[in-house]
Structure formats: structure tokens, C-alpha cells
Amino acid sequence: MLGIIGGGQLGSLLAIAAEKLNIKTVILSDDTNAPAKNFTPNFICGNYEDEKIINDFISKVDLVTFEFENIPYKVLKNINENKTVLPRPEINKLLQNRYTEKDFLNKNDIRTTRYTLIKDEDEIKINQSLIPGILKTCTLGYDGKGQYTINSLKDFNETIDFNKEYILEKKINLKKEISVIITRFGHQKYELYEPIENVHEDQILKHSKIPADISDSIKDKSINWATKIVEDLDYIGTLCVEYFIDKNNNLYVNEVAPRVHNSGHLTINTHNISQFENHIRAVCGLEKIETKKLYDGRMFNLIGNDISIYRDKTFKDNEFFYDYLKTEIKEKRKMGHLTVIEK
């Protein structure tokens, strides 16, 4: 029995992939309306730091994985003392903090934007060489949450809560964003998807396409860095490396997500083995099957009220609609996605 922490769309798609492999799942979520409850026979709802809830979850599973990285380290560590957690809790602790994540990357000779730790307003003034920049919370925050663009000190938002730690990142002259998704099964044992090109709107992923329109040198470097990252981490499971490419064709790692990733949704339809199935295979110790691209394709996130239109549409045979079955439509909320393959 595989335990999955988190009940969003990634948890749903992991549960679907597990069922395909005849693996039963137990999903733990702190949301009573979590969409993943529709895709598992075993759903537990409760606070992730509630000892009774966690013990109930542990008693029902043989192995644990997770769909998002913002889970308290002590929770994963406590679970791991009873049942194996993959990826390892220590990896998640390292990567869920943007400052320690970038330190790890730079120490391994992988380029990121320039950055520094920010604890108060004065430290922003001291580090004016990083402006224009983006101020981000070191932990938590996604889809643009917890992020502030600072083009000059005049733009500084005095309502920023400095009870939290931040990282200030130098903005680059952005040309393109790509991601590389890789699944590591063990030492030098990988399945890897070629780079995916991504377009964001309002800091939320709008659409992705494979293959990315990039040079061979950028493709090779992005793949080499992703491979180095999973090996250095001794990672098991699927991981996504998000990259920036600047106007001079320099490559930078933006973030590393220790989990399956939104930009990889299209792999369900473009490849013989999706990122979700590869993750299940890796963490459960199943056979590694050679991953092959069957089609080029594009994925479009359906955000907010977009879903209402698509629920009533009919689709062509090369179009695949996924409804996350979220009970409430909210602005800027990912409600589903559409993948279009090129046959």
C-alpha cells in the first residue's frame, strides 16, 4: 500500500498511475474537499502535524511519497522512522528552502541567478546591486505567491512581513523558460524526458510544449545538470528542474521541485510512460522501462473559469481533457488541463 501525502491534482494523477500498476493508495490531505479523494479508495483527512492522524496513516501504508514539497520536515522525518519516505525527507528539507537550494546548486557548479538572504528592509538597501530583482519567501509560496518584484527601492512594499526570511534574486533578461523532468531509480539509473518549453502568465504556468525550441547546447546542458542534481542528491523518484534562458543564451536553474511537476502533465499522452508512472515505479522499486516519446505535444492549463467552458466541449481524437474535479472554482486556481498531441 502506497501512501501519498497531498490531495491536489498531482496526488490525483499519482493515484491514477498507481492504480494502473495495481498498486493501492492511501491519500492523506488536510483538505476535506481534496480532489484526490475521487481517485483513491482510501482517503484520510486531517492536519499533517496531528500525531493521531499521522499514526493512522502510517498504520495503513507500506511506503510513503508526496505530491508537494511544503510539508514540515519533522512530519516527514517522523513518518520515515516508521515507514520509508521517498524522496528522502532530508532532500525535501534542502529543496523546500530557496536559499539552501541555491547554495546547493552553486556548490555543485550549477549556475543560478545572483542572490542573497534577506532578513529585513535594510538588507535590501545594502544589496541594491541585485535590483531589479525578485524578493521571494525562502519557504512556501507557489504560482507567484510570496513573491515581490522590486525594480527600484521606490517599489519596495513596506507591508512585507519580515518575520519571514526572504531571498532576493537578481532579475535576468529573460528569453525563455524550460524544464527537464527526470526519474532516478538508483545509481546511474534514469529515465529522462527531453526539455519542455513553458510559458507563464501572472507567474502561473499557462502552457507547455515538447520539444522545446532550443539549441542543442542548451538541451545538452539542461539534461546534464538535471542528471548531476539527482545523482548528487541520491534521489529516488521523479524530479523537475526549472530553467531560465536569458537573451544571451545563458542557462540558469530557477528552482528544483522534488516531485512530479505541472509542466510534465503532457507526458501522460506524449510518452509510453508518464512522469507519474515513472515516479511510482521508482519509489516502489518496480521495473524501469525505457521511456519513449510517441508524439510531440502541447499542454494548456485550465485556470479558474476556463474549466466551465471545457466541461461542455467535445474533443478531437488528439485532444485529452483532464478535469481535476475541484469543488470550487477560484481565480488563478488550476482546475484542469488539456493536452493536444501531434499525430
C-alpha positions in Angstrom: 0.0 0.0 0.0 1.5 3.3 -1.1 0.8 6.4 1.0 0.6 9.8 -0.8 0.7 13.0 1.2 -1.3 15.7 -0.5 -4.6 15.6 -2.2 -4.3 18.0 -5.1 -4.1 17.3 -8.8 -0.6 15.8 -8.6 -1.8 13.4 -5.9 -4.8 12.5 -8.1 -2.6 11.8 -11.1 -0.1 9.7 -9.0 -3.0 7.7 -7.6 -4.3 7.0 -11.2 -0.8 5.9 -12.2 -0.5 3.6 -9.2 -3.9 2.0 -10.0 -2.7 1.3 -13.5 0.2 -0.7 -11.9 -2.2 -2.5 -9.5 -0.8 -0.5 -6.5 -3.4 0.6 -3.9 -3.0 4.0 -2.4 -3.9 5.9 0.8 -4.0 9.6 0.4 -3.5 12.0 3.3 -4.7 15.6 2.9 -5.6 18.5 5.2 -8.4 19.5 2.7 -11.8 17.8 3.2 -12.6 18.6 -0.4 -9.3 17.4 -1.9 -9.8 16.3 -5.5 -7.6 13.2 -5.0 -10.3 11.7 -2.8 -12.0 10.9 -6.1 -9.1 8.7 -7.2 -8.3 6.6 -4.2 -10.3 4.0 -2.2 -8.5 5.2 1.0 -8.7 8.9 1.9 -7.6 10.4 5.3 -8.3 14.0 6.1 -6.5 15.8 8.9 -3.8 18.2 10.0 -0.3 17.0 8.9 1.0 17.7 12.4 -1.8 15.8 14.2 0.0 12.8 15.7 -3.1 10.6 15.8 -3.9 11.3 12.1 -0.2 10.5 11.2 -0.2 7.3 13.2 -3.5 6.2 11.4 -1.9 7.0 8.1 1.3 5.1 8.9 -0.6 2.0 10.1 -2.3 1.7 6.7 0.8 2.0 4.3 4.0 0.3 3.5 5.7 3.2 1.8 5.2 6.9 1.5 5.7 9.6 -1.1 4.3 13.1 -1.5 2.9 15.5 -4.2 4.2 18.8 -2.8 7.3 19.9 -1.0 5.9 22.3 1.6 5.4 19.6 4.2 7.1 20.2 7.6 10.4 18.3 7.7 9.6 17.0 11.2 6.4 15.4 9.8 8.3 13.5 7.1 11.1 12.6 9.4 8.7 11.1 11.9 7.0 9.1 9.3 10.3 7.9 7.8 11.2 6.5 11.2 8.3 4.0 10.8 7.8 3.7 7.0 10.2 4.7 4.2 9.6 8.1 2.7 10.8 8.7 -0.9 12.2 11.1 -1.9 14.1 11.2 1.4 12.9 13.9 3.9 16.4 15.4 4.0 16.2 16.2 0.3 12.9 17.8 0.7 14.2 19.9 3.6 17.1 21.1 1.4 15.0 22.0 -1.6 11.9 23.5 0.1 14.1 26.4 1.2 15.1 28.6 -1.8 18.3 29.8 -0.1 19.7 26.4 0.8 18.6 25.1 -2.6 20.6 27.7 -4.5 23.6 27.2 -2.2 23.5 23.5 -3.0 23.3 24.2 -6.8 26.2 26.8 -6.7 28.4 24.5 -4.7 27.9 21.9 -7.4 28.9 24.3 -10.1 25.4 24.8 -11.5 24.5 28.4 -12.4 21.7 30.3 -10.8 20.8 33.9 -10.8 22.7 36.0 -8.3 21.0 36.0 -4.9 21.3 36.8 -1.2 19.5 36.1 2.0 17.3 39.0 3.2 16.1 39.3 6.8 15.0 42.9 7.0 14.4 46.1 4.9 18.0 47.4 5.5 19.5 44.3 3.8 17.6 45.1 0.6 19.2 48.6 0.6 22.6 47.1 1.2 22.1 44.8 -1.8 21.0 47.3 -4.4 23.2 45.6 -7.0 20.6 42.8 -7.0 17.9 45.3 -8.1 15.9 44.9 -10.3 15.2 41.7 -8.5 12.5 39.4 -7.1 12.1 39.1 -3.4 10.8 35.6 -2.5 10.0 33.9 0.8 12.6 31.3 1.5 9.9 28.7 2.1 6.3 28.2 1.0 4.8 30.2 -1.9 3.9 28.9 -5.3 2.3 30.3 -8.5 3.7 33.7 -7.7 2.5 33.7 -4.0 5.1 35.2 -1.6 6.9 37.0 -4.4 7.5 40.7 -4.9 9.1 42.3 -7.9 11.4 45.2 -7.0 12.5 47.3 -9.9 13.8 50.1 -7.6 13.7 50.9 -3.9 10.7 53.1 -4.7 8.8 49.9 -5.5 9.5 48.4 -2.1 6.4 47.2 -0.3 6.5 48.2 3.3 3.8 45.7 4.2 6.2 42.8 3.6 6.3 40.7 6.8 9.9 40.4 7.9 9.1 37.7 10.5 9.8 35.5 7.5 13.1 35.1 5.7 13.4 36.0 2.1 15.8 35.6 -0.8 16.5 38.4 -3.2 17.3 37.2 -6.7 18.7 39.4 -9.5 16.3 39.5 -12.4 17.7 38.4 -15.8 16.9 39.5 -19.3 14.6 36.5 -19.8 14.2 34.9 -23.2 12.6 31.6 -22.4 11.7 29.1 -19.7 12.2 25.3 -19.9 12.0 22.4 -17.6 13.6 18.9 -17.5 11.9 16.1 -15.8 13.9 13.1 -14.7 13.2 9.9 -12.8 16.1 8.3 -10.9 15.7 4.6 -10.0 19.2 4.2 -8.4 22.9 4.9 -9.1 23.2 5.9 -12.8 19.8 4.5 -13.5 17.5 7.2 -15.0 14.6 7.8 -17.3 14.6 11.3 -18.7 12.2 13.5 -20.7 13.7 15.9 -23.2 13.4 19.6 -22.3 9.9 21.1 -22.1 9.2 24.7 -23.1 7.0 26.6 -20.7 5.0 29.9 -20.8 3.8 31.6 -17.7 1.1 34.3 -17.2 0.8 36.1 -13.9 3.5 33.8 -12.7 1.3 30.7 -13.3 2.2 28.1 -15.9 -0.2 28.7 -18.8 1.1 26.1 -21.4 3.9 23.8 -22.1 5.2 22.1 -25.2 7.6 19.3 -26.1 10.0 19.5 -27.7 11.3 22.9 -26.6 12.6 25.3 -29.3 16.2 25.5 -28.0 19.7 24.9 -29.2 21.4 21.6 -28.9 24.0 23.1 -26.5 21.2 24.3 -24.2 19.4 21.0 -24.4 22.6 19.0 -23.5 23.5 21.3 -20.6 20.0 21.3 -19.1 20.0 17.5 -19.3 23.5 17.2 -17.8 22.6 19.5 -14.9 19.4 17.6 -14.1 21.3 14.3 -14.1 24.0 15.8 -11.9 21.4 17.1 -9.5 19.6 13.8 -9.0 22.8 11.9 -8.6 24.3 14.4 -6.1 21.1 14.2 -4.1 21.0 10.4 -4.3 17.4 11.0 -5.3 14.7 8.3 -5.9 11.6 9.2 -7.8 10.7 11.9 -10.3 12.2 15.4 -10.0 11.8 18.6 -12.1 14.4 21.2 -12.8 13.1 24.6 -13.9 15.4 26.7 -16.0 15.7 30.3 -17.3 17.4 31.1 -20.6 18.5 34.7 -21.0 18.8 36.8 -24.2 22.5 35.8 -24.5 21.5 32.1 -24.3 22.9 31.6 -20.8 21.2 28.9 -18.8 20.2 29.2 -15.2 18.5 26.9 -12.8 15.4 28.7 -11.3 14.1 26.0 -9.0 14.2 22.3 -8.3 10.9 20.6 -7.5 11.4 17.2 -5.6 8.2 15.8 -7.1 6.2 15.3 -10.3 5.5 18.7 -12.0 2.8 20.6 -13.8 5.0 21.0 -16.9 5.1 17.2 -17.2 1.4 16.6 -17.4 1.7 16.2 -21.2 3.9 13.1 -20.7 0.7 11.2 -19.9 -0.2 11.4 -23.6 3.1 12.1 -25.4 5.1 9.2 -23.9 4.7 5.5 -23.3 5.5 6.0 -19.6 4.3 9.2 -17.9 6.3 11.1 -15.2 3.7 9.9 -12.8 4.1 6.2 -13.6 7.9 6.5 -13.6 7.7 8.1 -10.1 5.5 5.2 -8.8 7.8 2.6 -10.5 10.9 4.3 -8.9 9.7 4.7 -5.3 8.1 1.2 -5.3 11.2 -0.5 -6.7 9.4 -1.7 -9.8 11.0 -2.4 -13.2 12.5 0.5 -15.1 11.0 0.6 -18.6 12.7 2.6 -21.3 10.7 5.8 -21.7 10.0 6.8 -25.3 8.3 9.9 -26.8 5.5 8.8 -29.0 4.2 12.3 -30.0 5.1 15.9 -29.8 2.5 17.8 -27.9 1.2 20.8 -26.0 -0.4 21.1 -22.6 -2.7 24.0 -21.6 -3.6 24.7 -18.0 -7.3 25.5 -17.4 -7.3 28.2 -14.8 -10.3 29.5 -12.9 -13.5 29.8 -15.1 -11.7 28.2 -18.1 -12.9 24.9 -16.8 -16.6 25.7 -17.2 -16.1 26.1 -21.0 -14.2 22.9 -21.4 -16.6 20.8 -19.3 -19.2 21.3 -22.1 -16.9 20.9 -25.1 -16.4 17.9 -27.4 -12.8 17.0 -28.3 -10.9 15.7 -31.3 -9.1 12.3 -31.1 -5.8 14.1 -30.5 -7.1 16.2 -27.6 -7.2 14.9 -24.0 -9.2 16.8 -21.3 -8.5 16.3 -17.6 -10.9 17.7 -15.0 -9.3 17.8 -11.5 -12.9 17.7 -10.0 -12.2 20.6 -7.7 -15.4 21.6 -5.9 -14.9 25.3 -6.0 -13.8 27.4 -9.0 -11.4 30.2 -7.9 -9.5 32.8 -9.9 -5.9 31.7 -10.6 -6.7 28.2 -9.4 -5.6 25.3 -11.7 -8.9 23.4 -12.4 -7.8 21.0 -15.2 -5.7 20.8 -18.3 -5.9 19.9 -22.0 -3.2 18.1 -23.9 -3.0 18.2 -27.7 -0.7 15.7 -29.4 0.6 15.9 -32.9 -0.1 12.6 -34.7 
